[in-house]
Amino acid sequence: MSTFSRRRFLEETSKLAAGAGLSTIPISESMDIQKKADANDKIGIGLIGCNNMGWSNLREHLLLPEVECIALCDIDDAVLQKRAAEVQTLTGKKPQIYKDFRRLLENKQVSAVIIGTPDHWHCLNMVYACEAGKDVYVEKPLANSIEECNIMVAAAKRYNRIVQVGQWQRSGPHWQSAIEYVQSGKLGKISLVKNWLYYTSHKELTPVNDTPPPPGVDYDMWLGPAPRRAFNANRFHGKWRYFWDYGGGIMSDWGVHLLDMAFNGMKSNTPKSVMSTGGKFSFPNSAMQTPDNQFTTYEFDDYAITWEHVVGSTPGYYGNNYCGVAFVGKNGTLVVDRDKWRLLPEIENAQFLLPAMPEQKGSNKDLSLHVKNFVDCIKSRKKPVCDVETARNVAVNAHLGNIALKTGRKMYWDNANNKFVNDKEANNHITPIYNNSWKIPRVL
Ligand SMILES: NC(=O)c1ccc[n+]([C@@H]2O[C@H](COP(=O)([O-])OP(=O)(O)OC[C@H]3O[C@@H](n4cnc5c(N)ncnc54)[C@H](O)[C@@H]3O)[C@@H](O)[C@H]2O)c1
């Protein structure tokens, strides 16, 4: 056993024995691991959480010649075996497989990890990975609470890691050109930025009884720091995002993608106040805990940014597809979605207030570009296009929406001091309670 893994083993053992929090590996040691990884021509990737998005991310990484897949980790044997066979078919090499991500992190051939686990795991996975000297591509939303997001920012800094977050619209050329247009001032005074998702996936979750976990599933490692409860298929693969213990519903799942573009366009992510309302309005009998309709307003000095989602309906605004962002200006509105952006000019005295411009098409390569940016940054040690702090800022805003919904009040968030203004109840929502002997990581 190497010095590092021996140390980790002792650390884990003493943590379990003493119930103590996570202690840290000296930075010099984690740097040493990085140097060894750098000596390799290839970037060795380990994937943690292989079912859906984690797998899509890995496939994109494997299209790059400098990347190889060293290891996979999942708590579900069925997923793990399926993905291992697929990696072998794609690359001709069998990856090492793990059911405990801490063991994968001990593998020195792994220099970077992709984290595709449910949101309640991101913080532990990412902080441990940084501590072990790995660079990290972690899925959005950055974490399932405000405090976990802050801890992840601190970990990336402390261990000097490259961290890219999966908000891939940041890398989309048509999103970037839309934002450039917004920031050019041509739309005139912008009074509203509207964000929406009208959605039919997982329309209604029919309640089902608790059952034993499926064979080959390490359910304890799936729950991790979440409260202990019996297995229920509605809370497992894919659908966990509609239960507060593991995700923030559509407000954070999709909100971070689109609100990121809105805040970016307006060059501000610190609203004066946040309000939100919603509920299970479309499917009152659904097993989903999080609202299937939600309407959130971010108030700034002289404009508002709004979020709305509706489950069970597809037509969005302005004749657009299921999701979009609209920057509403005095001279016209810019509407952007995952496929394109276009202008809807105002007309005054029979004149268009904006010069004609054809629809601007998307590249369909946004995710590939995002992954390439991560790999380029691993080599250059530059900041990725969606670094951990950028992702923290938008995830915090998504969580503010959910906290406003839960408290039923207008929220005033003091970003500099990381707390709500005079609101004890809201402040209780900042830090999650960790269960099952897991401790919230502390970055010293
Ligand atoms: N960027 C995007 O466009 C996008 C799209 C979809 C999902 N996502 C994000 O990707 C993440 C995963 O979502 P999903 O839809 O793929 O979920 P999923 O439930 O389909 O997959 C999660 C996988 O993680 C595994 N897992 C759970 N706990 C684990 C642990 N402790 N160690 C190892 N594996 C573990 C599960 O067994 C499962 O295979 C979420 O954060 C989600 O928000 C991002």
Ligand as a Chemical Component Dictionary entry (heavy atoms), coordinates in Angstrom:
data_LIG
# 
_chem_comp.id                   LIG 
_chem_comp.type                 NON-POLYMER 
_chem_comp.pdbx_formal_charge   0 
_chem_comp.three_letter_code    LIG 
# 
loop_
_chem_comp_atom.comp_id 
_chem_comp_atom.atom_id 
_chem_comp_atom.alt_atom_id 
_chem_comp_atom.type_symbol 
_chem_comp_atom.charge 
_chem_comp_atom.model_Cartn_x 
_chem_comp_atom.model_Cartn_y 
_chem_comp_atom.model_Cartn_z 
_chem_comp_atom.pdbx_ordinal 
LIG N1  N1  N 0  -25.056 19.079 -17.621 1  
LIG C1  C1  C 0  -26.163 18.493 -18.018 2  
LIG O1  O1  O 0  -26.697 18.785 -19.083 3  
LIG C2  C2  C 0  -26.777 17.428 -17.144 4  
LIG C3  C3  C 0  -27.791 16.594 -17.655 5  
LIG C4  C4  C 0  -28.291 15.609 -16.807 6  
LIG C5  C5  C 0  -27.815 15.460 -15.506 7  
LIG N2  N2  N 1  -26.854 16.317 -15.065 8  
LIG C6  C6  C 0  -26.306 16.180 -13.691 9  
LIG O2  O2  O 0  -25.541 14.984 -13.628 10 
LIG C7  C7  C 0  -25.639 14.411 -12.322 11 
LIG C8  C8  C 0  -26.141 12.983 -12.438 12 
LIG O3  O3  O 0  -27.436 13.006 -12.995 13 
LIG P1  P1  P 0  -28.002 11.738 -13.800 14 
LIG O4  O4  O 0  -29.220 12.174 -14.506 15 
LIG O5  O5  O -1 -26.884 11.158 -14.589 16 
LIG O6  O6  O 0  -28.364 10.773 -12.565 17 
LIG P2  P2  P 0  -28.479 9.178  -12.541 18 
LIG O7  O7  O 0  -29.246 8.848  -11.339 19 
LIG O8  O8  O 0  -28.982 8.683  -13.849 20 
LIG O9  O9  O 0  -26.958 8.698  -12.398 21 
LIG C9  C9  C 0  -26.240 8.853  -11.212 22 
LIG C10 C10 C 0  -25.305 7.655  -11.052 23 
LIG O10 O10 O 0  -24.510 7.869  -9.886  24 
LIG C11 C11 C 0  -24.423 6.648  -9.183  25 
LIG N3  N3  N 0  -24.067 6.916  -7.791  26 
LIG C12 C12 C 0  -24.840 7.376  -6.789  27 
LIG N4  N4  N 0  -24.113 7.504  -5.655  28 
LIG C13 C13 C 0  -22.862 7.125  -5.963  29 
LIG C14 C14 C 0  -21.648 7.040  -5.224  30 
LIG N5  N5  N 0  -21.598 7.361  -3.929  31 
LIG N6  N6  N 0  -20.535 6.598  -5.845  32 
LIG C15 C15 C 0  -20.583 6.240  -7.158  33 
LIG N7  N7  N 0  -21.700 6.292  -7.912  34 
LIG C16 C16 C 0  -22.825 6.744  -7.319  35 
LIG C17 C17 C 0  -25.782 6.019  -9.361  36 
LIG O11 O11 O 0  -25.772 4.643  -9.082  37 
LIG C18 C18 C 0  -26.048 6.344  -10.842 38 
LIG O12 O12 O 0  -25.533 5.335  -11.666 39 
LIG C19 C19 C 0  -26.570 15.320 -11.538 40 
LIG O13 O13 O 0  -25.832 16.238 -10.787 41 
LIG C20 C20 C 0  -27.358 16.044 -12.618 42 
LIG O14 O14 O 0  -27.842 17.302 -12.210 43 
LIG C21 C21 C 0  -26.322 17.269 -15.855 44 
# 
loop_
_chem_comp_bond.comp_id 
_chem_comp_bond.atom_id_1 
_chem_comp_bond.atom_id_2 
_chem_comp_bond.value_order 
_chem_comp_bond.pdbx_ordinal 
LIG N1  C1  SING 1  
LIG C1  O1  DOUB 2  
LIG C1  C2  SING 3  
LIG C2  C3  SING 4  
LIG C2  C21 DOUB 5  
LIG C3  C4  DOUB 6  
LIG C4  C5  SING 7  
LIG C5  N2  DOUB 8  
LIG N2  C6  SING 9  
LIG N2  C21 SING 10 
LIG C6  O2  SING 11 
LIG C6  C20 SING 12 
LIG O2  C7  SING 13 
LIG C7  C8  SING 14 
LIG C7  C19 SING 15 
LIG C8  O3  SING 16 
LIG O3  P1  SING 17 
LIG P1  O4  DOUB 18 
LIG P1  O5  SING 19 
LIG P1  O6  SING 20 
LIG O6  P2  SING 21 
LIG P2  O7  DOUB 22 
LIG P2  O8  SING 23 
LIG P2  O9  SING 24 
LIG O9  C9  SING 25 
LIG C9  C10 SING 26 
LIG C10 O10 SING 27 
LIG C10 C18 SING 28 
LIG O10 C11 SING 29 
LIG C11 N3  SING 30 
LIG C11 C17 SING 31 
LIG N3  C12 SING 32 
LIG N3  C16 SING 33 
LIG C12 N4  DOUB 34 
LIG N4  C13 SING 35 
LIG C13 C14 SING 36 
LIG C13 C16 DOUB 37 
LIG C14 N5  SING 38 
LIG C14 N6  DOUB 39 
LIG N6  C15 SING 40 
LIG C15 N7  DOUB 41 
LIG N7  C16 SING 42 
LIG C17 O11 SING 43 
LIG C17 C18 SING 44 
LIG C18 O12 SING 45 
LIG C19 O13 SING 46 
LIG C19 C20 SING 47 
LIG C20 O14 SING 48 
# 
